[in-house]
Amino acid sequence: MKVLITGARAPASMDMMRSLIRQGFEVYSADSMAFPLGRFVKGITKHFTIPKPNTQLTAFIEALKDLVISNQIDLLIPTCEEIFFVSQGYKELAPYTRLLCEPFARLDTLHNKHQFNQLAQEYGLDVPESWLLTQESDKDLLPNPESLILKPVYSRFGSHLVIKPSSETLAKLDLSVPYLAQNFVEGKEYCTYALVENGRVLAQASYHPKYTSGPAAGIYFEPVDLKPINDFVRVFCKNYEFSGQIAFDFIVKDGKAFALECNPRVTSGFHLLSDHLDWQQLLAGQVQDIPVASQPYMLGLAMKLKGLHYFIKNPKKFTQDYLKAHDVLKNKAYPWLGLKSFITISNISLRMIKEQKSFHRASTDDIEFNGGY
């Protein structure tokens, strides 16, 4: 079977490619970044550089269509936020290949933090009390701002996140893009990733992001198996009759899992599934018996580059955690991947300098979907 992976820049996308290759699939990759991480995966048949989806949508869809037809692709798996643009071309692409995603309107409802929050409430699931802010008068309806967390309805990596703002900060908040205000829930943060078909959860992995780069980008993944999270995923996916990849962020408090947001795409949770997932069974709609990972997983290079403040705070604990985790970039079958990842980092760094953006923003600015704002 021939598989095309788009969004080849993420470590989880790379791991998905390796997983498919190990199981005998013929894997192709495509990305609008010149040197994504997936380009250096040993065993890919070919990599394609394609137009930027959020500025050249028509050309992007046409390029994918041409690739699918000319290479006789059986399965197209979007992985990062380019999924929101691939899904806009669902009707054009679906006659020629199977897509591991749903049409755009279905994904947009989940990506929009306010719409997802309201939908989960309709299903009787636990979410923080929330308010949509689109105009200045909406701010007057909020309780004490120092009990809130504020974030754009479309965002990633915790960008533009404001935790427990003062009244002055709230007054200055720019609503040129809609924001979601949520009650701040004290508790422990968890994330989960699942592969789902027709509302049935086929494979799932959950973890605690013990170390992060910035406010919300996990770089260390401590595996867990929590019933409140499993129940939420099962009920939500069944009610929404979802198919594809889906991930949620939670705060767990007093035995309840409060869902903060939904990401209908690949996330770092895939690393915890990679060694056990049977793709043939998965694509046939069979539920996978995936054991909870026996050790944490991490992005080793990110831990070295972004973990200094953790090390300074508690060097012994940080070192212990680092040594017991599996680095997803280290694999005997890919001895040079860690070194080659510096090419991807350099590619992003040049974008960062040229466009005067943060590293995280420069790594996603061409595939971000922000609802047209």
C-alpha positions, -999 to +999 in steps of 0.1 A: +000+000+000+012+035-009+009+061+018+014+099+016+022+117+048+017+155+048+030+178+075+063+159+076+080+184+099+068+172+133+086+145+153+053+126+156+048+128+118+083+114+114+076+086+139+044+077+120+064+074+088+089+051+105+061+030+119+045+026+085+079+018+068+087-009+094+054-026+085+061-027+048+042+003+035+056+024+007+057+059+022+059+093+005+061+126+023+051+162+014+055+195+031+057+232+023+089+234+044+120+228+023+137+205+049+112+190+073+123+163+097+105+136+078+125+143+047+155+126+064+137+094+074+155+064+060+132+043+038+108+070+024+102+065-013+102+102-022+097+136-006+078+165-023+080+202-015+045+217-021+029+251-019+021+268+014-015+258+022-026+289+041-015+314+014-018+292-017-047+269-010-058+262-046-022+254-056-018+233-025-048+211-032-039+208-069-004+197-060-017+170-036-042+158-062-014+155-088+008+136-063-020+113-054-029+105-090+007+103-104+020+081-076-012+061-072-015+069-035-038+046-016-039+065+017-033+102+025-026+110+061-024+147+070-007+151+104-002+188+114-024+218+109-022+214+072-051+190+078-075+219+079-065+228+043-063+192+031-099+188+044-110+218+024-100+198-006-118+166+006-142+164-023-114+169-049-091+143-033-115+116-020-123+102-055-086+093-059-075+081-024-086+073+011-081+102+035-074+097+072-094+129+080-129+143+079-142+172+057-133+207+068-166+217+086-163+188+110-127+195+119-132+232+123-159+226+149-133+208+170-104+231+163-125+261+174-120+261+212-154+278+219-174+255+196-156+224+211-164+236+246-201+240+238-202+206+221-187+188+250-212+205+273-240+192+251-226+157+256-227+161+294-189+161+296-167+180+320-153+213+307-144+246+324-171+272+324-163+295+294-172+328+278-166+339+242-151+373+238-157+390+204-164+426+215-155+449+244-189+446+260-183+408+264-157+416+290-183+430+313-200+396+316-169+380+331-163+371+367-131+381+385-105+380+357-078+367+381-098+334+382-096+331+344-074+319+316-076+337+282-067+323+248-076+329+211-102+305+199-077+294+173-042+289+186-015+264+194+015+259+217-002+280+243+005+311+221-011+344+234-022+325+265-030+348+294-033+332+329-051+350+357-050+385+341-054+416+361-083+439+353-059+462+335-046+434+313-082+423+305-091+459+296-062+460+271-069+427+256-072+431+218-103+414+204-094+417+167-095+379+170-120+361+192-108+350+226-121+323+249-122+330+286-123+300+309-124+294+346-089+284+357-090+248+369-063+239+394-051+204+388-027+182+369-024+185+331-027+155+308-030+149+271-044+121+250-042+110+214-065+085+196-072+070+163-109+066+158-133+052+132-171+059+131-170+069+168-151+038+179-117+044+196-093+020+179-061+030+197-053+056+223-024+068+245-024+094+273+005+111+290+014+139+314+036+166+297+061+167+326+084+191+308+074+217+283+089+242+259+070+274+265+036+274+283+021+244+266+043+225+241+052+192+257+087+178+252+085+150+278+057+125+278+050+104+309+025+076+300-006+072+321-039+053+319-067+073+335-104+062+335-119+098+334-098+106+303-107+073+286-144+078+294-143+113+280-127+103+247-150+073+243-182+094+249-172+124+229-161+104+198-192+082+199-215+112+201-197+131+174-193+099+153-158+109+146-133+093+123-096+101+121-070+114+145-080+133+176-063+147+207-074+164+238-058+184+266-072+180+301-069+192+336-077+164+361-091+175+394-109+154+421-113+125+397-128+145+369-111+152+335-119+188+324-112+191+287-095+223+277-093+219+240-093+195+211-067+190+183-081+168+155-046+159+142-015+140+152+002+150+185+031+137+206+008+110+219+016+090+188+051+083+201+035+061+228+017+041+202+043+038+175+060+006+185+027-013+190+003-001+164-007-026+137-016-005+107-033-033+087-056-040+116-062-003+122-071+005+086-095-025+087-113-009+117-100-033+143-095-022+179-059-023+190-047-037+223-020-012+230-002-016+264+006+015+284+042+025+276+067+012+301+089+043+301+085+080+294+093+093+259+109+127+252+123+150+225+159+147+237+172+177+217+144+199+230+151+188+265+187+199+261+179+232+245+148+241+265+153+223+298+180+245+314+156+262+339+143+228+349+178+216+354+188+246+375+157+242+397+163+205+404+193+191+386+191+156+402+154+151+393+159+165+358+189+142+351+170+111+365+140+118+343+162+125+312+181+092+316+150+070+320+132+084+290+133+071+254+144+098+230+122+096+199+150+108+177+173+080+188+170+048+169+196+022+158+180+021+124+184+059+120+218+067+135+221+101+119+186+114+124+195+134+155+223+152+136+201+157+105+174+173+127+197+203+130+190+210+093+153+213+101+161+234+131+183+257+109+155+259+083+130+271+110+156+294+126+162+312+093+124+317+090+124+330+126+150+356+118+137+365+084+101+369+095+108+381+131+087+354+147+091+330+176+106+296+169+072+278+174+055+304+152+081+301+125+078+263+126+040+265+118+032+298+102+027+284+067+003+257+079-016+274+107-054+277+104-068+306+124-104+307+112-098+334+086-086+359+112 
